[in-house]
Amino acid sequence: MAVAIGQITIMDILDGSHYEDQYAANTSETAAPTSGWSSNIPIPQAGYYVWKRSRIAYADGTFGLWGTAIRITGSQGPVGGQGPTGPQGPAGDPGEAARVLTLSASATVIRVSTRGQVLSGDIHLTAFRENIPSSVAVVWTVPSGVTLQAIAEQPDARNLLVGTVVSDDTEVTASATHEGTTYTARLSISKVYEASDPPRYLGM
């Protein structure tokens, strides 16, 4: 009768004798270990093989010779094929909406006659914000001497007085700082010179 006890197999013989097994490991696939035998099955490391040997333990307390050891583990097999694709994971948390500041103008050109007369009206500027709180102030920047006029009930708008523009190219900047990040919009306004009618003289 064979009885499995843990990892040790004990086989009873009719006279009360039984088999005992021992285990050892080494790096050889063909030669059994010469030492390290134990009744506990070792956990082989990479490149090691487990061997087993057996002998009879007689009822009178004597033992038979150890039988030929046999290797009970083999070489590591090939890597298995790729498993099936797992289920789709849960959706991630929604990202934070982008914050954007843009700038628009009623005109980007100032018409000026060759005599220096300004032919255009004042320019209306508006800063548009996306996901920037209205409590955050828009800061306007223009070259020295250029006047921006505030507009009642329109905190994000200004009137640029074209008569105060001296340079042929003027850059207007609007910026807003929220949570440590500054968002900036720029717009360029240019002068365009137009020919004036020649003076007319009335004949006598």
C-alpha positions as CSV (number, residue, x, y, z in Angstrom):
1,M,0.0,0.0,0.0
2,A,1.4,3.4,-1.0
3,V,0.6,6.4,1.3
4,A,1.5,10.0,0.4
5,I,2.6,12.1,3.4
6,G,3.4,15.6,2.4
7,Q,6.1,15.3,-0.3
8,I,7.4,11.9,1.0
9,T,6.0,8.6,-0.4
10,I,6.1,5.7,2.0
11,M,5.3,2.2,0.7
12,D,4.4,-0.5,3.2
13,I,5.7,-4.0,2.6
14,L,4.0,-7.0,4.0
15,D,6.5,-7.6,6.8
16,G,6.2,-4.0,8.1
17,S,9.2,-2.7,6.1
18,H,8.8,0.4,3.9
19,Y,10.6,2.5,1.3
20,E,12.3,5.8,2.2
21,D,13.0,8.5,-0.4
22,Q,15.7,11.2,-0.4
23,Y,16.2,14.1,-2.6
24,A,19.1,16.3,-3.7
25,A,19.8,18.9,-6.5
26,N,22.8,19.6,-8.7
27,T,23.5,21.1,-12.1
28,S,24.0,17.9,-14.0
29,E,21.4,16.3,-16.2
30,T,23.1,12.9,-16.2
31,A,25.1,12.5,-13.0
32,A,23.4,12.1,-9.6
33,P,24.5,14.3,-6.7
34,T,27.1,12.9,-4.4
35,S,26.0,14.9,-1.3
36,G,23.2,17.0,0.0
37,W,20.6,14.2,0.2
38,S,17.6,15.0,2.4
39,S,14.0,13.7,2.9
40,N,12.8,17.2,2.0
41,I,12.4,18.0,-1.7
42,P,14.5,21.0,-2.6
43,I,13.2,23.9,-4.6
44,P,15.6,24.0,-7.6
45,Q,17.2,27.3,-8.6
46,A,17.7,28.1,-12.3
47,G,20.0,25.6,-13.9
48,Y,19.6,22.9,-11.1
49,Y,17.9,19.5,-11.3
50,V,16.2,17.5,-8.6
51,W,17.2,13.8,-8.1
52,K,15.5,11.1,-6.0
53,R,16.9,7.9,-4.5
54,S,15.1,5.2,-2.5
55,R,16.0,2.4,0.0
56,I,14.1,-0.2,2.1
57,A,13.8,0.5,5.8
58,Y,13.2,-2.9,7.5
59,A,11.0,-3.4,10.4
60,D,14.0,-4.3,12.6
61,G,15.5,-0.9,12.1
62,T,18.1,-1.8,9.5
63,F,18.2,-0.4,6.0
64,G,18.9,-1.6,2.5
65,L,21.3,0.0,0.0
66,W,20.3,3.2,-1.8
67,G,19.0,2.4,-5.2
68,T,20.0,4.2,-8.4
69,A,19.1,7.8,-8.2
70,I,16.8,9.2,-10.9
71,R,16.4,12.7,-12.0
72,I,12.8,13.9,-11.5
73,T,13.0,17.4,-12.9
74,G,14.0,18.5,-16.4
75,S,15.3,21.5,-18.3
76,Q,13.2,24.6,-18.3
77,G,10.7,24.5,-21.2
78,P,10.3,27.2,-23.8
79,V,8.5,30.4,-23.0
80,G,4.8,29.9,-23.6
81,G,2.8,31.8,-26.1
82,Q,1.3,35.2,-25.4
83,G,-1.9,35.0,-23.4
84,P,-5.2,36.5,-24.5
85,T,-5.6,40.3,-24.2
86,G,-7.1,41.2,-20.8
87,P,-10.3,43.2,-20.4
88,Q,-10.3,46.9,-21.0
89,G,-9.4,48.9,-17.9
90,P,-11.6,51.5,-16.3
91,A,-11.8,55.0,-17.8
92,G,-9.3,57.4,-16.4
93,D,-10.1,60.6,-14.6
94,P,-11.2,63.5,-16.8
95,G,-8.3,65.8,-17.7
96,E,-8.3,69.5,-16.8
97,A,-9.7,71.8,-19.4
98,A,-7.2,74.0,-21.2
99,R,-6.9,77.7,-20.2
100,V,-6.6,80.1,-23.1
101,L,-6.5,83.8,-23.5
102,T,-7.0,85.4,-27.0
103,L,-7.1,88.9,-28.3
104,S,-9.2,90.4,-31.0
105,A,-9.4,93.9,-32.5
106,S,-12.0,95.8,-34.6
107,A,-9.2,96.7,-36.9
108,T,-5.5,95.9,-37.2
109,V,-4.6,98.7,-39.6
110,I,-4.5,102.5,-39.0
111,R,-5.0,104.4,-42.2
112,V,-2.9,107.6,-42.4
113,S,-2.6,110.1,-45.2
114,T,0.8,111.0,-46.6
115,R,0.3,114.3,-44.8
116,G,0.1,112.5,-41.5
117,Q,-3.6,112.8,-41.0
118,V,-5.2,109.8,-39.2
119,L,-8.1,108.5,-41.3
120,S,-9.2,105.6,-39.1
121,G,-11.3,105.7,-35.9
122,D,-10.2,104.3,-32.6
123,I,-9.7,100.5,-32.4
124,H,-11.8,98.4,-30.0
125,L,-9.8,95.6,-28.3
126,T,-11.3,92.6,-26.5
127,A,-9.6,89.8,-24.5
128,F,-11.4,86.5,-24.6
129,R,-10.7,84.0,-21.8
130,E,-11.4,80.2,-21.7
131,N,-11.4,78.5,-18.3
132,I,-9.7,81.5,-16.7
133,P,-11.9,82.9,-13.8
134,S,-13.5,86.3,-14.4
135,S,-12.0,87.3,-11.0
136,V,-8.5,87.2,-12.6
137,A,-7.7,90.6,-14.0
138,V,-6.4,91.1,-17.6
139,V,-3.3,93.2,-17.7
140,W,-2.8,95.3,-20.8
141,T,0.6,96.4,-22.2
142,V,1.3,98.9,-25.0
143,P,4.3,101.0,-26.1
144,S,5.0,104.1,-24.2
145,G,2.8,107.0,-25.2
146,V,0.0,104.9,-26.6
147,T,-3.3,105.3,-24.8
148,L,-5.7,102.5,-23.9
149,Q,-9.1,103.7,-22.7
150,A,-11.1,101.6,-20.3
151,I,-14.7,100.8,-21.2
152,A,-17.5,100.9,-18.7
153,E,-18.9,97.5,-17.8
154,Q,-16.4,95.8,-20.1
155,P,-13.4,94.9,-17.9
156,D,-11.8,92.7,-20.7
157,A,-12.1,95.4,-23.4
158,R,-10.2,98.6,-24.2
159,N,-10.3,101.3,-26.8
160,L,-6.9,102.1,-28.4
161,L,-6.8,105.8,-29.3
162,V,-5.2,105.8,-32.7
163,G,-4.1,109.4,-32.4
164,T,-1.6,108.4,-29.8
165,V,0.1,105.8,-32.0
166,V,3.5,107.0,-33.2
167,S,5.3,103.9,-34.5
168,D,4.4,102.2,-37.8
169,D,4.0,98.9,-36.0
170,T,2.5,98.7,-32.5
171,E,2.1,95.5,-30.4
172,V,-0.7,95.2,-27.9
173,T,-0.3,92.5,-25.2
174,A,-3.0,91.1,-22.8
175,S,-2.1,88.7,-20.0
176,A,-3.8,87.0,-17.1
177,T,-2.1,85.0,-14.3
178,H,-4.0,82.2,-12.6
179,E,-2.5,79.6,-10.1
180,G,1.0,80.7,-10.9
181,T,0.7,80.4,-14.7
182,T,0.6,83.5,-17.0
183,Y,-1.5,83.3,-20.2
184,T,-0.6,85.9,-22.8
185,A,-2.2,87.1,-26.1
186,R,-0.6,89.5,-28.5
187,L,-1.8,91.5,-31.5
188,S,0.0,93.8,-33.9
189,I,-1.4,97.0,-35.3
190,S,0.2,98.6,-38.3
191,K,0.0,102.0,-40.0
192,V,-0.9,102.1,-43.7
193,Y,-0.2,105.3,-45.6
194,E,-2.5,106.5,-48.3
195,A,-1.9,109.1,-51.0
196,S,-3.6,112.5,-50.4
197,D,-5.4,114.5,-53.0
198,P,-3.3,117.3,-54.4
199,P,-4.4,120.8,-53.3
200,R,-6.8,122.5,-55.7
201,Y,-6.6,126.2,-56.6
202,L,-9.5,128.3,-57.7
203,G,-8.9,130.3,-60.9
204,M,-9.6,134.1,-60.9
